[in-house]
Amino acid sequence: MSRCECRGPPSCRTDNGRVVYGGDGIRPDVVLPEPQPRPLWLARVHEQDLPLRWVADYLHRTPDLPDLERLAEWPVLRDTGVADFRTFAARQGVEIPNDAGAAAQLQGVLVATVAMARWGRPGFYRIAALLDPAVEAAADAFDHAALILGRKP
């Protein structure tokens, strides 16, 4: 391990002669907001593996599921899928709030679970990336960088 003898900021040399810089540590180029904590009902859904216990029956009853490309264009399940899961969860003792925020979170969990069950990891990652705000922020950062460079995003 190299030792650094810094006599003052902002730079110094390691024992091997490499220049290193001091300061505030490592900072990201794009700072993302902290994710919201997982609500208790969603934690219970995951603790009991409810999406995994539900998905096989859903796929059996939904033979006309769109292919992965179409699902990626509009990553939501039919209304009956979410309603069916709510009923299933209630039978397992998990009550899911009936508001727009809970519905959006539930929709994301379920569509990613369906993609995993139907198309494996490639399907899961394709859908999960589309629904992840951090991935969206990263894509926006690339678009911004392209504009700075004078290129079309």
DSSP file (Angstrom, degrees, kcal/mol; ACC not computed):
  #  RESIDUE AA STRUCTURE BP1 BP2  ACC     N-H-->O    O-->H-N    N-H-->O    O-->H-N    TCO  KAPPA ALPHA  PHI   PSI    X-CA   Y-CA   Z-CA
    1    1 A M              0   0    0      0, 0.0     2,-0.2     0, 0.0     0, 0.0   0.000 360.0 360.0 360.0 133.4    0.0    0.0    0.0
    2    2 A S        -     0   0    0     12,-0.0     2,-0.4    13,-0.0    12,-0.0  -0.487 360.0-144.1 -78.9 146.1    1.4    3.4   -1.0
    3    3 A R        -     0   0    0     -2,-0.2    12,-0.8     2,-0.0     2,-0.5  -0.890   9.4-148.2-109.2 141.6    1.9    6.1    1.6
    4    4 A C  B     -A   14   0A   0     -2,-0.4     2,-0.8    10,-0.2    10,-0.2  -0.944   7.1-163.7-115.6 125.3    1.3    9.7    0.8
    5    5 A E        -     0   0    0      8,-0.8     2,-0.5    -2,-0.5     8,-0.4  -0.838  17.8-174.2-104.4  92.4    3.3   12.5    2.4
    6    6 A C        -     0   0    0     -2,-0.8     6,-0.1     1,-0.1    -2,-0.0  -0.761  17.8-178.1 -91.3 129.7    1.2   15.6    1.6
    7    7 A R  S    S-     0   0    0     -2,-0.5    -1,-0.1     1,-0.4     5,-0.1   0.468  71.5 -23.0-101.4  -6.2    2.7   19.0    2.6
    8    8 A G  S    S-     0   0    0      3,-0.2     3,-0.5     0, 0.0    -1,-0.4  -0.793  85.6 -47.4 167.0 151.3   -0.3   20.9    1.4
    9    9 A P  S    S+     0   0    0      0, 0.0    12,-0.1     0, 0.0    14,-0.0  -0.280  93.0  30.3 -67.9 161.6   -3.3   20.8   -0.9
   10   10 A P  S    S+     0   0    0      0, 0.0    12,-2.1     0, 0.0     2,-0.3  -0.998 110.8   6.6-103.2  -1.2   -4.1   20.2   -3.6
   11   11 A S  E     +B   21   0B   0     -3,-0.5    -4,-0.3    10,-0.2     2,-0.3  -0.924  48.1 167.2-139.7 163.0   -1.7   17.5   -4.7
   12   12 A C  E     -B   20   0B   0      8,-2.3     8,-2.8    -2,-0.3     2,-0.4  -0.930  32.3-105.4-156.8 177.8    1.1   15.2   -3.6
   13   13 A R  E     -B   19   0B   0     -8,-0.4    -8,-0.8    -2,-0.3     6,-0.2  -0.913  24.2-132.4-116.5 141.4    3.0   12.2   -4.7
   14   14 A T  B >   -A    4   0A   0      4,-2.6     3,-2.1    -2,-0.4   -10,-0.2  -0.257  41.4 -92.6 -76.2 173.8    2.7    8.6   -3.5
   15   15 A D  T 3  S+     0   0    0    -12,-0.8    -1,-0.1     1,-0.3   -11,-0.1   0.805 130.8  53.5 -57.2 -29.1    5.8    6.5   -2.6
   16   16 A N  T 3  S-     0   0    0    -13,-0.1    -1,-0.3     2,-0.1   -14,-0.0   0.410 123.0-106.3 -87.9   1.8    5.7    5.3   -6.2
   17   17 A G  S <  S+     0   0    0     -3,-2.1     2,-0.3     1,-0.3    -2,-0.1   0.473  70.2 144.1  91.6   1.6    5.7    8.8   -7.6
   18   18 A R        -     0   0    0      1,-0.1    -4,-2.6    -5,-0.0     2,-0.4  -0.567  50.3-123.7 -77.5 137.7    2.0    8.9   -8.7
   19   19 A V  E     -B   13   0B   0     -2,-0.3     2,-0.3    -6,-0.2    -6,-0.2  -0.677  33.0-179.6 -82.0 129.7    0.3   12.3   -8.3
   20   20 A V  E     -B   12   0B   0     -8,-2.8    -8,-2.3    -2,-0.4     2,-0.4  -0.934  17.3-136.0-127.0 154.2   -2.8   12.2   -6.1
   21   21 A Y  E     -B   11   0B   0     -2,-0.3   -10,-0.2   -10,-0.2     2,-0.1  -0.893  11.0-153.7-116.1 139.5   -5.1   15.0   -5.2
   22   22 A G        +     0   0    0    -12,-2.1     2,-0.4    -2,-0.4   -10,-0.0  -0.314  42.3  92.9 -95.0-177.2   -6.7   15.8   -1.9
   23   23 A G  S    S-     0   0    0     -2,-0.1     3,-0.1     1,-0.1   -12,-0.0  -0.994  88.0  -9.5 137.8-135.5   -9.8   17.7   -1.1
   24   24 A D  S    S-     0   0    0     -2,-0.4     2,-0.1     1,-0.3    -1,-0.1   0.263  89.9-116.7 -90.3  11.3  -13.4   16.7   -0.5
   25   25 A G        -     0   0    0      2,-0.1     2,-0.4     0, 0.0    -1,-0.3  -0.454  63.7 -18.0  86.1-163.5  -13.1   13.0   -1.5
   26   26 A I        -     0   0    0     -2,-0.1    -3,-0.0    -3,-0.1     0, 0.0  -0.672  63.9-174.3 -84.9 128.9  -14.9   11.4   -4.4
   27   27 A R        -     0   0    0     -2,-0.4     2,-0.1     4,-0.0    -2,-0.1  -0.968  22.9-120.8-122.7 138.9  -17.9   13.3   -5.7
   28   28 A P        -     0   0    0      0, 0.0     3,-0.1     0, 0.0     0, 0.0  -0.426  13.9-131.8 -74.1 153.4  -20.3   12.0   -8.4
   29   29 A D  S    S+     0   0    0      1,-0.2     2,-0.5    -2,-0.1    -2,-0.0   0.860 100.3  34.6 -69.7 -35.5  -20.7   14.0  -11.5
   30   30 A V  S    S-     0   0    0      2,-0.0     2,-0.6    -3,-0.0    -1,-0.2  -0.980  79.1-150.9-123.4 120.6  -24.5   13.8  -11.2
   31   31 A V        -     0   0    0     -2,-0.5    -4,-0.0    -3,-0.1    -2,-0.0  -0.814  14.0-158.4 -94.5 121.5  -26.0   13.8   -7.7
   32   32 A L        -     0   0    0     -2,-0.6     2,-0.1     1,-0.1   102,-0.1  -0.700  24.0-104.5 -96.9 148.8  -29.3   11.9   -7.5
   33   33 A P        -     0   0    0      0, 0.0    -1,-0.1     0, 0.0     3,-0.1  -0.394  46.1 -95.3 -66.7 150.5  -31.9   12.5   -4.8
   34   34 A E        -     0   0    0      1,-0.1     2,-0.0    -2,-0.1     0, 0.0  -0.415  46.0-108.0 -63.3 138.3  -32.0    9.8   -2.1
   35   35 A P        -     0   0    0      0, 0.0    -1,-0.1     0, 0.0     3,-0.1  -0.357  36.8-102.0 -66.8 150.3  -34.6    7.2   -2.8
   36   36 A Q        -     0   0    0      1,-0.1     0, 0.0    -3,-0.1     0, 0.0  -0.440  44.3 -99.2 -68.2 143.9  -37.7    7.2   -0.7
   37   37 A P        -     0   0    0      0, 0.0    -1,-0.1     0, 0.0    -3,-0.0  -0.331  44.5 -98.0 -63.0 149.2  -37.8    4.6    2.0
   38   38 A R        -     0   0    0      1,-0.1     5,-0.0    -3,-0.1     0, 0.0  -0.504  42.2-116.7 -68.3 128.5  -39.8    1.5    1.1
   39   39 A P     >  -     0   0    0      0, 0.0     4,-2.2     0, 0.0     3,-0.3  -0.290  23.4-112.4 -65.4 155.6  -43.3    1.7    2.7
   40   40 A L  H  > S+     0   0    0      1,-0.2     4,-2.4     2,-0.2     5,-0.2   0.883 115.6  54.7 -57.6 -42.7  -44.2   -0.9    5.3
   41   41 A W  H  > S+     0   0    0      1,-0.2     4,-1.9     2,-0.2    -1,-0.2   0.893 109.8  47.2 -61.7 -38.2  -46.8   -2.6    3.1
   42   42 A L  H  > S+     0   0    0     -3,-0.3     4,-2.2     2,-0.2    -1,-0.2   0.871 109.1  53.9 -72.4 -35.9  -44.3   -3.0    0.3
   43   43 A A  H  X S+     0   0    0     -4,-2.2     4,-2.9     1,-0.2    -2,-0.2   0.911 109.7  48.5 -60.8 -41.5  -41.7   -4.4    2.7
   44   44 A R  H  X S+     0   0    0     -4,-2.4     4,-1.9     2,-0.2     6,-0.2   0.887 107.4  55.4 -66.8 -37.8  -44.3   -7.0    3.8
   45   45 A V  H  <>S+     0   0    0     -4,-1.9     5,-2.3     1,-0.2    -1,-0.2   0.926 114.5  40.0 -58.3 -45.1  -45.1   -7.9    0.2
   46   46 A H  H ><5S+     0   0    0     -4,-2.2     3,-1.4     3,-0.2    -2,-0.2   0.887 110.3  57.6 -74.2 -38.8  -41.4   -8.6   -0.4
   47   47 A E  H 3<5S+     0   0    0     -4,-2.9    -1,-0.2     1,-0.3    -2,-0.2   0.873 112.4  41.9 -58.3 -36.5  -40.8  -10.3    2.9
   48   48 A Q  T 3<5S-     0   0    0     -4,-1.9    -1,-0.3    -5,-0.2    -2,-0.2   0.372 107.5-127.2 -92.0   4.7  -43.5  -12.8    2.1
   49   49 A D  T <>5 +     0   0    0     -3,-1.4     4,-2.1    -5,-0.1    -3,-0.2   0.847  50.9 159.6  53.6  37.2  -42.4  -13.2   -1.6
   50   50 A L  H  >< +     0   0    0     -5,-2.3     4,-1.6     1,-0.2     5,-0.2   0.890  65.0  53.6 -62.1 -41.7  -45.9  -12.4   -2.7
   51   51 A P  H  > S+     0   0    0      0, 0.0     4,-2.0     0, 0.0    -1,-0.2   0.922 111.9  46.0 -60.1 -40.1  -45.1  -11.4   -6.2
   52   52 A L  H  > S+     0   0    0      1,-0.2     4,-0.6     2,-0.2    -2,-0.2   0.863 112.8  49.6 -69.1 -34.9  -43.2  -14.6   -6.8
   53   53 A R  H  < S+     0   0    0     -4,-2.1     4,-0.3     1,-0.2    -1,-0.2   0.739 117.9  41.3 -73.7 -21.7  -46.0  -16.7   -5.3
   54   54 A W  H  X S+     0   0    0     -4,-1.6     4,-1.7    -5,-0.2     3,-0.4   0.768  96.6  75.0 -93.5 -31.3  -48.6  -14.9   -7.5
   55   55 A V  H  X S+     0   0    0     -4,-2.0     4,-2.7     1,-0.2     5,-0.2   0.812  87.4  57.1 -65.9 -37.0  -46.9  -14.6  -10.9
   56   56 A A  H  X S+     0   0    0     -4,-0.6     4,-2.1     1,-0.2    -1,-0.2   0.928 109.9  45.8 -61.2 -44.3  -47.2  -18.2  -12.1
   57   57 A D  H  > S+     0   0    0     -3,-0.4     4,-2.1    -4,-0.3    -1,-0.2   0.899 112.0  52.3 -64.5 -40.0  -51.0  -18.1  -11.8
   58   58 A Y  H  X S+     0   0    0     -4,-1.7     4,-0.7     1,-0.2    -2,-0.2   0.930 110.2  47.3 -61.4 -45.8  -51.1  -14.7  -13.5
   59   59 A L  H >< S+     0   0    0     -4,-2.7     3,-0.6     1,-0.2    -1,-0.2   0.876 110.2  53.3 -64.5 -36.4  -49.1  -15.9  -16.4
   60   60 A H  H 3< S+     0   0    0     -4,-2.1    -1,-0.2    -5,-0.2    -2,-0.2   0.893 113.2  43.1 -63.9 -39.1  -51.3  -19.0  -16.7
   61   61 A R  H 3< S+     0   0    0     -4,-2.1    -1,-0.2     1,-0.2    -2,-0.2   0.500 112.4  56.9 -85.4  -3.5  -54.4  -16.9  -16.8
   62   62 A T    X<  +     0   0    0     -4,-0.7     3,-1.0    -3,-0.6    -1,-0.2  -0.598  55.4 155.1-127.0  70.5  -52.8  -14.3  -19.2
   63   63 A P  T 3  S+     0   0    0      0, 0.0    -1,-0.1     0, 0.0    -2,-0.1   0.734  70.3  62.7 -71.0 -19.8  -51.7  -16.2  -22.3
   64   64 A D  T 3   +     0   0    0     -3,-0.1     3,-0.1     3,-0.0    -3,-0.0  -0.029  70.0 150.1 -96.9  32.0  -51.9  -13.1  -24.5
   65   65 A L    <   -     0   0    0     -3,-1.0     3,-0.1    -6,-0.2    12,-0.0  -0.382  53.2-107.2 -59.3 137.1  -49.2  -11.2  -22.6
   66   66 A P        -     0   0    0      0, 0.0    -1,-0.1     0, 0.0    -2,-0.0  -0.241  38.5 -97.4 -64.6 159.6  -47.4   -8.8  -25.0
   67   67 A D     >  -     0   0    0      1,-0.1     4,-2.5    -3,-0.1     5,-0.2  -0.215  42.2 -95.7 -70.6 171.6  -43.9   -9.7  -26.1
   68   68 A L  H  > S+     0   0    0      1,-0.2     4,-2.6     2,-0.2     5,-0.2   0.867 122.8  54.2 -60.5 -40.0  -41.0   -8.0  -24.2
   69   69 A E  H  > S+     0   0    0      1,-0.2     4,-1.4     2,-0.2    -1,-0.2   0.924 111.9  44.0 -62.4 -43.7  -40.6   -5.2  -26.8
   70   70 A R  H  > S+     0   0    0      1,-0.2     4,-1.3     2,-0.2    -1,-0.2   0.886 113.2  51.2 -68.7 -37.8  -44.2   -4.2  -26.5
   71   71 A L  H  < S+     0   0    0     -4,-2.5    -2,-0.2     1,-0.2    -1,-0.2   0.879 107.6  53.7 -65.4 -36.7  -44.1   -4.5  -22.7
   72   72 A A  H  < S+     0   0    0     -4,-2.6    -1,-0.2     1,-0.2    -2,-0.2   0.830 104.6  55.2 -66.7 -31.4  -41.0   -2.3  -22.7
   73   73 A E  H  < S+     0   0    0     -4,-1.4    -1,-0.2     1,-0.3    -2,-0.2   0.854 130.5  12.9 -68.0 -33.8  -42.9    0.4  -24.7
   74   74 A W  S  < S-     0   0    0     -4,-1.3     2,-2.3    -5,-0.1    -1,-0.3  -0.687  78.4-164.3-143.3  83.0  -45.6    0.5  -22.1
   75   75 A P        +     0   0    0      0, 0.0     2,-0.3     0, 0.0    36,-0.1  -0.389  48.0 107.1 -79.8  71.5  -44.5   -1.3  -19.0
   76   76 A V        -     0   0    0     -2,-2.3     2,-0.2    -5,-0.1    -2,-0.1  -0.984  60.7-128.3-139.6 152.3  -47.8   -1.8  -17.2
   77   77 A L        -     0   0    0     -2,-0.3     5,-0.1     1,-0.1    34,-0.1  -0.591  42.8 -85.9 -91.3 160.9  -50.0   -4.8  -16.5
   78   78 A R    >>  -     0   0    0     -2,-0.2     4,-1.3     1,-0.1     3,-1.2  -0.258  42.9-107.4 -58.8 154.5  -53.6   -4.8  -17.2
   79   79 A D  H 3> S+     0   0    0      1,-0.3     4,-2.3     2,-0.2     5,-0.2   0.850 120.0  60.1 -54.2 -35.8  -55.9   -3.4  -14.5
   80   80 A T  H 3> S+     0   0    0      1,-0.2     4,-2.6     2,-0.2    -1,-0.3   0.824  98.9  57.8 -65.7 -29.6  -57.0   -6.9  -13.7
   81   81 A G  H <> S+     0   0    0     -3,-1.2     4,-2.2     2,-0.2    -1,-0.2   0.936 110.0  41.6 -65.5 -46.8  -53.5   -7.9  -12.9
   82   82 A V  H  X S+     0   0    0     -4,-1.3     4,-2.5     2,-0.2    -2,-0.2   0.925 116.9  48.5 -66.7 -44.5  -53.0   -5.3  -10.2
   83   83 A A  H  X S+     0   0    0     -4,-2.3     4,-2.0     1,-0.2    -2,-0.2   0.910 111.0  51.3 -62.0 -41.7  -56.5   -5.8   -8.8
   84   84 A D  H  X S+     0   0    0     -4,-2.6     4,-2.4    -5,-0.2    -1,-0.2   0.903 110.0  49.3 -61.7 -41.7  -55.9   -9.6   -8.7
   85   85 A F  H  X S+     0   0    0     -4,-2.2     4,-3.3     2,-0.2     5,-0.2   0.906 107.2  54.7 -66.2 -39.9  -52.6   -9.1   -6.9
   86   86 A R  H  X S+     0   0    0     -4,-2.5     4,-2.3     2,-0.2    -1,-0.2   0.919 110.5  46.5 -57.7 -43.3  -54.3   -6.8   -4.3
   87   87 A T  H  X S+     0   0    0     -4,-2.0     4,-2.0     2,-0.2    -2,-0.2   0.926 113.0  49.2 -64.4 -45.0  -56.9   -9.6   -3.6
   88   88 A F  H  X S+     0   0    0     -4,-2.4     4,-1.0     1,-0.2    -2,-0.2   0.926 112.0  48.6 -59.3 -46.4  -54.1  -12.2   -3.4
   89   89 A A  H ><>S+     0   0    0     -4,-3.3     5,-2.8     1,-0.2     3,-0.5   0.892 108.7  53.4 -63.1 -40.3  -52.1  -10.0   -1.0
   90   90 A A  H ><5S+     0   0    0     -4,-2.3     3,-1.5     1,-0.3    -1,-0.2   0.892 105.1  54.4 -62.8 -39.0  -55.2   -9.4    1.2
   91   91 A R  H 3<5S+     0   0    0     -4,-2.0    -1,-0.3     1,-0.3    -2,-0.2   0.771 107.6  51.6 -64.5 -23.8  -55.7  -13.1    1.5
   92   92 A Q  T <<5S-     0   0    0     -4,-1.0    -1,-0.3    -3,-0.5    -2,-0.2   0.385 127.1-101.5 -91.7   2.4  -52.1  -13.4    2.7
   93   93 A G  T < 5S+     0   0    0     -3,-1.5     2,-0.6     1,-0.2    -3,-0.2   0.630  84.2 123.5  89.8  14.5  -52.8  -10.7    5.3
   94   94 A V      < -     0   0    0     -5,-2.8     2,-0.5    -6,-0.1    -1,-0.2  -0.931  44.7-159.4-113.5 113.4  -51.1   -7.7    3.5
   95   95 A E        -     0   0    0     -2,-0.6    -8,-0.1    -5,-0.1    -9,-0.0  -0.793   6.6-154.7 -91.3 128.4  -53.3   -4.7    2.9
   96   96 A I        -     0   0    0     -2,-0.5    -6,-0.0   -10,-0.2     7,-0.0  -0.894  24.7-111.2-104.1 127.7  -52.1   -2.5    0.1
   97   97 A P        -     0   0    0      0, 0.0     2,-0.7     0, 0.0    -1,-0.0  -0.194  20.2-131.7 -56.5 149.0  -53.2    1.2    0.3
   98   98 A N        +     0   0    0      4,-0.1     2,-0.3     5,-0.0     3,-0.0  -0.466  66.0 110.2-103.2  59.7  -55.6    2.3   -2.4
   99   99 A D  S  > S-     0   0    0     -2,-0.7     4,-2.3     1,-0.1     5,-0.2  -0.832  79.7-104.4-128.4 169.5  -53.9    5.5   -3.5
  100  100 A A  H  > S+     0   0    0     -2,-0.3     4,-2.3     1,-0.2     5,-0.2   0.866 116.8  52.8 -63.7 -38.9  -52.0    6.5   -6.7
  101  101 A G  H  > S+     0   0    0      2,-0.2     4,-2.2     1,-0.2    -1,-0.2   0.930 112.1  44.3 -63.7 -45.5  -48.6    6.3   -5.1
  102  102 A A  H  > S+     0   0    0      1,-0.2     4,-2.8     2,-0.2     5,-0.2   0.896 112.2  53.6 -65.3 -39.8  -49.1    2.7   -3.9
  103  103 A A  H  X S+     0   0    0     -4,-2.3     4,-2.5     1,-0.2    -2,-0.2   0.906 109.4  48.1 -62.0 -41.3  -50.6    1.7   -7.2
  104  104 A A  H  X S+     0   0    0     -4,-2.3     4,-2.1     2,-0.2    -2,-0.2   0.920 113.6  46.6 -66.2 -44.0  -47.6    3.0   -9.1
  105  105 A Q  H  X S+     0   0    0     -4,-2.2     4,-2.1     2,-0.2    -2,-0.2   0.926 114.1  47.9 -63.4 -43.9  -45.2    1.2   -6.8
  106  106 A L  H  X S+     0   0    0     -4,-2.8     4,-2.7     1,-0.2     5,-0.2   0.911 108.9  53.9 -63.4 -42.8  -47.2   -2.0   -7.0
  107  107 A Q  H  X S+     0   0    0     -4,-2.5     4,-2.7    -5,-0.2     5,-0.3   0.916 109.0  49.2 -57.8 -44.7  -47.4   -1.8  -10.8
  108  108 A G  H  X S+     0   0    0     -4,-2.1     4,-1.9     1,-0.2    -1,-0.2   0.918 112.2  47.2 -62.5 -44.7  -43.6   -1.5  -11.1
  109  109 A V  H  X S+     0   0    0     -4,-2.1     4,-2.0     1,-0.2    -2,-0.2   0.928 115.5  45.6 -62.3 -45.1  -43.0   -4.5   -8.8
  110  110 A L  H  X S+     0   0    0     -4,-2.7     4,-2.7     2,-0.2    -2,-0.2   0.910 111.4  49.0 -69.8 -42.4  -45.5   -6.6  -10.6
  111  111 A V  H  X S+     0   0    0     -4,-2.7     4,-2.2    -5,-0.2    -1,-0.2   0.888 113.1  48.7 -67.3 -36.2  -44.5   -5.8  -14.2
  112  112 A A  H  X S+     0   0    0     -4,-1.9     4,-2.1    -5,-0.3    -1,-0.2   0.884 111.7  50.2 -67.0 -37.6  -40.8   -6.5  -13.3
  113  113 A T  H  X S+     0   0    0     -4,-2.0     4,-2.5     2,-0.2    -2,-0.2   0.912 110.6  48.9 -66.2 -42.6  -41.8   -9.8  -11.7
  114  114 A V  H  X S+     0   0    0     -4,-2.7     4,-2.5     1,-0.2     5,-0.3   0.915 110.6  51.2 -62.0 -43.1  -43.8  -10.8  -14.7
  115  115 A A  H  X S+     0   0    0     -4,-2.2     4,-2.9     1,-0.2     9,-0.4   0.896 111.0  48.4 -62.1 -40.0  -40.8   -9.9  -17.0
  116  116 A M  H  X S+     0   0    0     -4,-2.1     4,-1.6     7,-0.3    -2,-0.2   0.928 114.3  45.3 -64.7 -45.0  -38.5  -12.0  -14.8
  117  117 A A  H  < S+     0   0    0     -4,-2.5    -2,-0.2     2,-0.2    -1,-0.2   0.865 121.8  37.2 -67.3 -36.0  -40.9  -15.0  -14.8
  118  118 A R  H  < S+     0   0    0     -4,-2.5    -2,-0.2    -5,-0.2    -3,-0.2   0.886 135.6  14.4 -85.6 -41.7  -41.6  -14.8  -18.6
  119  119 A W  H  X S-     0   0    0     -4,-2.9     4,-0.8     1,-0.3    -3,-0.2   0.292  95.3-133.0-123.2   8.5  -38.2  -13.8  -20.1
  120  120 A G  H  X  -     0   0    0     -4,-1.6     4,-2.5    -5,-0.3    -1,-0.3  -0.251  62.7 -25.1  72.8-160.6  -35.7  -14.4  -17.3
  121  121 A R  H  > S+     0   0    0      1,-0.2     4,-3.1     2,-0.2     5,-0.3   0.878 135.1  56.8 -59.6 -41.6  -33.0  -11.9  -16.2
  122  122 A P  H  > S+     0   0    0      0, 0.0     4,-1.9     0, 0.0    -1,-0.2   0.919 111.5  44.2 -58.0 -40.6  -32.8  -10.1  -19.6
  123  123 A G  H  X S+     0   0    0     -4,-0.8     4,-2.2    -3,-0.3    -7,-0.3   0.919 113.9  49.8 -67.3 -43.4  -36.5   -9.4  -19.4
  124  124 A F  H  X S+     0   0    0     -4,-2.5     4,-3.4    -9,-0.4     5,-0.3   0.954 113.0  45.4 -59.9 -50.4  -36.3   -8.3  -15.8
  125  125 A Y  H  X S+     0   0    0     -4,-3.1     4,-2.2     1,-0.2     5,-0.2   0.859 110.4  54.9 -65.3 -34.3  -33.4   -6.0  -16.3
  126  126 A R  H  X S+     0   0    0     -4,-1.9     4,-1.2    -5,-0.3    -1,-0.2   0.947 116.8  35.9 -62.1 -47.3  -34.9   -4.5  -19.4
  127  127 A I  H  X S+     0   0    0     -4,-2.2     4,-1.5     2,-0.2    -2,-0.2   0.913 115.9  53.6 -73.8 -43.8  -38.1   -3.6  -17.5
  128  128 A A  H  X S+     0   0    0     -4,-3.4     4,-0.8    -5,-0.3     3,-0.2   0.891 107.8  51.8 -60.2 -39.5  -36.4   -2.7  -14.2
  129  129 A A  H >< S+     0   0    0     -4,-2.2     3,-0.6    -5,-0.3    -1,-0.2   0.890 107.2  52.9 -64.8 -38.4  -34.1   -0.3  -16.0
  130  130 A L  H 3< S+     0   0    0     -4,-1.2    -1,-0.2     1,-0.2    -2,-0.2   0.822 114.1  42.8 -64.4 -29.9  -37.1    1.5  -17.6
  131  131 A L  H 3< S+     0   0    0     -4,-1.5    -1,-0.2    -3,-0.2    -2,-0.2   0.499  90.7 101.3 -95.1  -5.4  -38.7    1.9  -14.2
  132  132 A D    <X  -     0   0    0     -4,-0.8     4,-1.9    -3,-0.6     3,-0.4  -0.716  58.5-155.6 -88.7 118.5  -35.6    3.0  -12.3
  133  133 A P  H  > S+     0   0    0      0, 0.0     4,-2.3     0, 0.0     5,-0.2   0.817  94.6  57.9 -61.6 -29.9  -35.4    6.8  -11.7
  134  134 A A  H  > S+     0   0    0      2,-0.2     4,-2.1     1,-0.2     5,-0.1   0.892 106.2  48.2 -67.6 -38.5  -31.6    6.5  -11.3
  135  135 A V  H  > S+     0   0    0     -3,-0.4     4,-2.4     2,-0.2    -1,-0.2   0.902 111.2  51.0 -66.6 -40.5  -31.3    5.0  -14.8
  136  136 A E  H  X S+     0   0    0     -4,-1.9     4,-2.3     2,-0.2    -2,-0.2   0.912 110.1  49.4 -62.2 -42.5  -33.5    7.8  -16.2
  137  137 A A  H  X S+     0   0    0     -4,-2.3     4,-2.0     2,-0.2    -1,-0.2   0.889 110.2  51.2 -64.0 -39.3  -31.4   10.4  -14.5
  138  138 A A  H  X S+     0   0    0     -4,-2.1     4,-1.9     2,-0.2    -2,-0.2   0.915 109.6  49.5 -64.5 -42.4  -28.2    8.8  -16.0
  139  139 A A  H  X S+     0   0    0     -4,-2.4     4,-2.2     1,-0.2    -2,-0.2   0.902 109.9  51.5 -63.0 -40.6  -29.7    8.8  -19.5
  140  140 A D  H  X S+     0   0    0     -4,-2.3     4,-2.6     1,-0.2    -1,-0.2   0.883 106.6  54.6 -62.9 -37.6  -30.7   12.5  -19.1
  141  141 A A  H  X S+     0   0    0     -4,-2.0     4,-2.5     2,-0.2    -1,-0.2   0.890 107.7  49.4 -63.6 -39.2  -27.1   13.2  -18.0
  142  142 A F  H  X S+     0   0    0     -4,-1.9     4,-2.4     2,-0.2    -1,-0.2   0.912 110.5  50.5 -65.0 -41.0  -25.8   11.6  -21.2
  143  143 A D  H  X S+     0   0    0     -4,-2.2     4,-1.9     1,-0.2    -2,-0.2   0.918 111.2  48.9 -61.1 -42.6  -28.3   13.7  -23.2
  144  144 A H  H  X S+     0   0    0     -4,-2.6     4,-2.1     1,-0.2    -2,-0.2   0.912 110.0  51.0 -63.5 -43.1  -27.1   16.8  -21.5
  145  145 A A  H  X S+     0   0    0     -4,-2.5     4,-2.0     1,-0.2    -1,-0.2   0.893 107.9  53.1 -62.0 -39.6  -23.4   15.9  -22.2
  146  146 A A  H  <>S+     0   0    0     -4,-2.4     5,-3.3     1,-0.2     4,-0.3   0.898 108.1  50.6 -63.1 -39.9  -24.2   15.4  -25.8
  147  147 A L  H ><5S+     0   0    0     -4,-1.9     3,-1.1     3,-0.2    -1,-0.2   0.898 107.9  52.7 -64.8 -39.8  -25.8   18.9  -26.0
  148  148 A I  H 3<5S+     0   0    0     -4,-2.1    -1,-0.2     1,-0.3    -2,-0.2   0.890 110.0  48.9 -61.0 -38.8  -22.7   20.4  -24.4
  149  149 A L  T 3<5S-     0   0    0     -4,-2.0    -1,-0.3    -5,-0.2    -2,-0.2   0.488 120.4-111.2 -79.9  -2.9  -20.6   18.7  -27.0
  150  150 A G  T < 5S+     0   0    0     -3,-1.1     2,-0.3    -4,-0.3    -3,-0.2   0.746  76.5 126.2  79.8  23.6  -22.9   20.0  -29.8
  151  151 A R      < -     0   0    0     -5,-3.3    -1,-0.3    -6,-0.2    -2,-0.1  -0.787  67.1-104.4-110.9 156.3  -24.3   16.6  -30.7
  152  152 A K              0   0    0     -2,-0.3    -5,-0.0     1,-0.1    -1,-0.0  -0.616 360.0 360.0 -75.0 136.3  -27.9   15.5  -30.9
  153  153 A P              0   0    0      0, 0.0    -1,-0.1     0, 0.0    -9,-0.1   0.508 360.0 360.0 -70.3 360.0  -28.8   13.3  -27.9
